[in-house]
């Protein structure tokens, strides 16, 4: 059990990290009556997050509540043992990486996220996490922009071929 001073230090640390974070994801890594994430799985998650300049923080609900300053996240309504993914990278990449980890490790559940200080619910977070990457979206955009030009080119070459044969 942590002493009062340790809890205060943890609160100060979390309060310092949250304003700098572009995204903070509320997760549950263990629920009552279910098998949660193992120590090895949490270590793997933390290692993966370190690679994208983010971290996974496990702390008491009271400390989370005080650190988030009631930004729409009702921490006490979230059941199970909670953890926070504090993302300092681009929010979509953090959401995508954590979602991919959760697909492999079903014990990790989502409750929502703080995106630039505003709480988004689980459904909005999942929609964001399932979105294709920026590179894929740019590729699709260029493909859509290229299609009419290549179609026009094909038609013009066929017309030119017909005129040459006549």
Buried (B, 14 or more C-beta within 10 A) or exposed (E): EEEEEEBEEBBEBBBEBBEEBBBBBBBBBBEEEEEBBEEEBBEBBBEBBEEBEBBBBBBBEEBBBBBBEEEEBEBEEBEBBBBBBBBBBBBBBBBBBBBEBBEEBEBBBBBBBBBEBEBBEEEEBBEBBEBEEEEEEEEEEEEEEEEEEEEEEEEEEEEEEEEEEE
